Structure formats: C-alpha cells, structure tokens
Amino acid sequence: ITQSWEGMETNFPCPQCRETSQQRSLRSNRQLANITEMVIKLSQCSVRPKQEDRCEKHEEKLTLFCEEDQNMICLVCRESRDHRSHTTRPIDEAVQEYKEKIKLHLEPLKKELEDILMFKFNEEEKAEKIRNDRAIKRKKIDSEFEELHQFLNKAKQVLLSRLEDEEKRILQRIRE
C-alpha cells in the first residue's frame, strides 16, 4: 500500500474499495497479520504434495505435518528422534483445519472492516455536510455584510449631501 502511495500528496486510494482519502493513515491489524502469516505458511505447503515435495534429509515424499514444528515431514522423519514425540497428521487434514481456523478468524475481521468502512463513510458524510453548511453560512454572512456596506455607503452619501447643503446655506448667509 505504501509503495503504491509513494509520491502522492493527497487523494490516497483505498486498496479495497478504491475510494480516496485526504489523509495518509494506516493502522496495523495484528490479527490480520497473523492470519496472513498462516496463509503464507500454508501456501508454502500445498494441499496435494507435488512430485518435487521431498524431504531434504531422506528424499522421501512429504506426507505429514508436524504440529510442534509447523512443518511438512516424511514418514522417516516422524520416526526420528527430532519428531518421535511430536503430534503429526496427514498434510490434507492439517490444511483443512488451518483453512477452517482462517475462516473463523476472517469472519469477525470482515465484519469489523465492514463496520469501520461504514463508520468512515458516515463520518465523511457528516464532514461534507459540515463543509456545505459552513459554505452556506459564509455566503449568507458575505451577503449580509455587503448589504450593510451598501446601506452605510448610502447613509454616508446622505449625510455628506446634507453637510454640503448646510455648508452652502451657511456660506450663502455669510455673503448676504
């Protein structure tokens, strides 16, 4: 996300909905990071072992998943001292369990994200309404001050005209 935002000053697009934001702010989501790490680990061990998925030590096919080491192992490894006391099970079974765990963790995160996006949308709507109200009030204030300015200018002209008339009368009397 930060790489795609590089060089941007404003209008940062959301990676999910592409809506833009004026602020460049990200919050860490530890739960999502943990799930992502699990998915990466699981993606490294495929559901159906390929021909090249062989044990580095024994060149045997990797068929088991060691719960303690969180690794795929072969049948020979399971019998070795390193894994004999560890809990192991078929890879397909482990993958299925981890998929279910991921789904369980993902649902509340999806709901939380939905709630956050709705909250953000509502707050942006409120901010837009406040900006619109402020613009309307500003126009009204400008208009009222313009009216007052015009009124004062007219009053000034009337007073200056009276003053000039009075001055002319006084000068007229003096000449007579």
C-alpha positions as CSV (number, residue, x, y, z in Angstrom):
1,I,0.0,0.0,0.0
2,T,2.7,2.4,1.0
3,Q,4.6,1.7,-2.3
4,S,1.5,2.4,-4.3
5,W,1.0,5.7,-2.4
6,E,4.6,6.8,-2.9
7,G,4.9,10.3,-4.3
8,M,1.2,11.1,-3.6
9,E,0.4,14.2,-1.5
10,T,-3.4,13.8,-1.3
11,N,-6.2,11.5,-2.6
12,F,-4.9,8.2,-1.3
13,P,-6.9,5.3,-2.8
14,C,-8.2,2.6,-0.5
15,P,-6.8,-0.8,-1.6
16,Q,-10.2,-2.5,-1.2
17,C,-12.9,0.0,-2.5
18,R,-10.6,2.5,-4.3
19,E,-12.4,5.4,-2.5
20,T,-9.9,8.2,-2.0
21,S,-9.0,9.8,1.3
22,Q,-7.2,13.1,2.1
23,Q,-5.2,11.5,4.9
24,R,-2.4,9.0,4.5
25,S,-3.0,6.9,7.6
26,L,-2.8,3.2,8.1
27,R,-3.4,1.2,11.2
28,S,-1.8,-2.1,11.9
29,N,-4.1,-5.1,12.3
30,R,-2.3,-7.7,14.2
31,Q,-5.0,-10.4,13.8
32,L,-4.9,-9.9,10.0
33,A,-1.1,-10.0,10.0
34,N,-1.2,-13.3,11.9
35,I,-3.7,-14.8,9.5
36,T,-1.6,-13.6,6.6
37,E,1.4,-15.3,8.0
38,M,-0.6,-18.6,8.4
39,V,-1.8,-18.3,4.8
40,I,1.8,-17.8,3.6
41,K,2.9,-20.9,5.6
42,L,0.0,-22.9,4.2
43,S,0.7,-21.7,0.7
44,Q,4.2,-23.0,1.0
45,C,2.9,-26.5,1.7
46,S,0.4,-27.4,-1.0
47,V,-2.8,-29.4,-0.4
48,R,-1.7,-32.1,-2.8
49,P,2.1,-32.7,-2.4
50,K,3.8,-32.4,-5.8
51,Q,6.4,-34.8,-7.0
52,E,9.2,-32.3,-6.0
53,D,7.9,-32.1,-2.4
54,R,10.5,-34.4,-1.0
55,C,12.3,-34.4,2.3
56,E,15.7,-32.8,2.1
57,K,17.2,-35.4,4.5
58,H,15.6,-38.6,3.3
59,E,14.4,-37.8,-0.3
60,E,11.0,-39.3,0.8
61,K,7.7,-37.8,-0.2
62,L,6.4,-35.2,2.4
63,T,3.1,-36.6,3.6
64,L,2.8,-35.5,7.2
65,F,2.5,-32.2,9.1
66,C,4.3,-31.7,12.4
67,E,2.2,-29.6,14.7
68,E,5.1,-28.6,17.0
69,D,7.5,-27.5,14.2
70,Q,4.7,-26.4,11.9
71,N,6.5,-28.1,9.0
72,M,5.8,-30.9,6.5
73,I,7.8,-34.1,7.1
74,C,8.2,-37.5,5.7
75,L,7.4,-40.9,7.3
76,V,11.1,-41.4,8.1
77,C,11.3,-38.0,9.9
78,R,8.3,-38.9,12.0
79,E,10.2,-41.9,13.4
80,S,13.4,-39.9,14.0
81,R,14.3,-38.5,17.5
82,D,13.5,-35.0,16.3
83,H,9.8,-35.7,15.7
84,R,9.0,-39.0,17.5
85,S,7.3,-37.2,20.4
86,H,5.6,-34.6,18.2
87,T,2.0,-34.7,17.1
88,T,1.8,-35.4,13.3
89,R,-1.1,-35.9,10.9
90,P,-1.7,-36.0,7.1
91,I,-1.0,-32.8,5.3
92,D,-4.5,-32.6,3.8
93,E,-6.0,-32.9,7.3
94,A,-3.8,-30.1,8.6
95,V,-4.5,-27.9,5.7
96,Q,-8.3,-28.3,6.1
97,E,-8.0,-27.5,9.8
98,Y,-6.0,-24.4,9.1
99,K,-8.4,-23.3,6.4
100,E,-11.3,-23.6,9.0
101,K,-9.3,-21.6,11.5
102,I,-8.6,-18.9,9.0
103,K,-12.3,-18.7,8.1
104,L,-13.2,-18.4,11.8
105,H,-10.7,-15.6,12.2
106,L,-11.6,-14.0,9.0
107,E,-15.4,-13.6,9.6
108,P,-15.1,-11.2,12.6
109,L,-12.4,-9.3,10.7
110,K,-14.6,-8.9,7.7
111,K,-17.4,-7.7,10.0
112,E,-15.0,-5.3,11.7
113,L,-13.8,-4.0,8.4
114,E,-17.4,-3.5,7.2
115,D,-18.2,-1.6,10.4
116,I,-15.1,0.5,10.0
117,L,-15.9,1.3,6.4
118,M,-19.5,2.2,7.3
119,F,-18.3,4.4,10.1
120,K,-15.8,6.1,7.8
121,F,-18.5,6.6,5.2
122,N,-20.8,8.1,7.8
123,E,-18.1,10.4,9.2
124,E,-17.2,11.6,5.7
125,E,-20.8,12.4,5.0
126,K,-21.0,14.4,8.3
127,A,-17.8,16.2,7.3
128,E,-19.3,17.0,3.9
129,K,-22.5,18.3,5.4
130,I,-20.5,20.5,7.8
131,R,-18.4,21.9,4.9
132,N,-21.6,22.6,2.9
133,D,-23.3,24.2,5.9
134,R,-20.2,26.3,6.5
135,A,-20.2,27.4,2.9
136,I,-23.8,28.4,3.0
137,K,-23.3,30.4,6.2
138,R,-20.2,32.1,4.7
139,K,-22.3,33.2,1.7
140,K,-25.0,34.4,4.0
141,I,-22.5,36.4,6.1
142,D,-20.9,37.8,3.0
143,S,-24.3,38.8,1.6
144,E,-25.4,40.5,4.9
145,F,-22.1,42.4,5.2
146,E,-22.4,43.5,1.6
147,E,-26.0,44.8,2.3
148,L,-24.7,46.6,5.4
149,H,-21.8,48.1,3.4
150,Q,-24.3,49.4,0.8
151,F,-26.6,50.7,3.5
152,L,-23.7,52.5,5.2
153,N,-22.5,53.9,1.9
154,K,-26.0,55.3,1.2
155,A,-26.2,56.8,4.7
156,K,-22.8,58.3,4.2
157,Q,-23.8,59.8,0.9
158,V,-27.0,61.3,2.5
159,L,-25.0,62.7,5.4
160,L,-22.3,64.2,3.2
161,S,-25.0,65.6,0.9
162,R,-26.8,67.3,3.9
163,L,-23.5,68.6,5.2
164,E,-22.7,70.1,1.8
165,D,-26.2,71.6,1.6
166,E,-25.8,73.1,5.1
167,E,-22.4,74.4,4.2
168,K,-23.8,76.1,1.1
169,R,-26.6,77.7,3.2
170,I,-24.2,79.0,5.8
171,L,-21.9,80.4,3.1
172,Q,-24.9,82.0,1.4
173,R,-26.0,83.7,4.6
174,I,-22.5,85.0,5.2
175,R,-22.4,86.6,1.7
176,E,-25.7,88.3,2.2
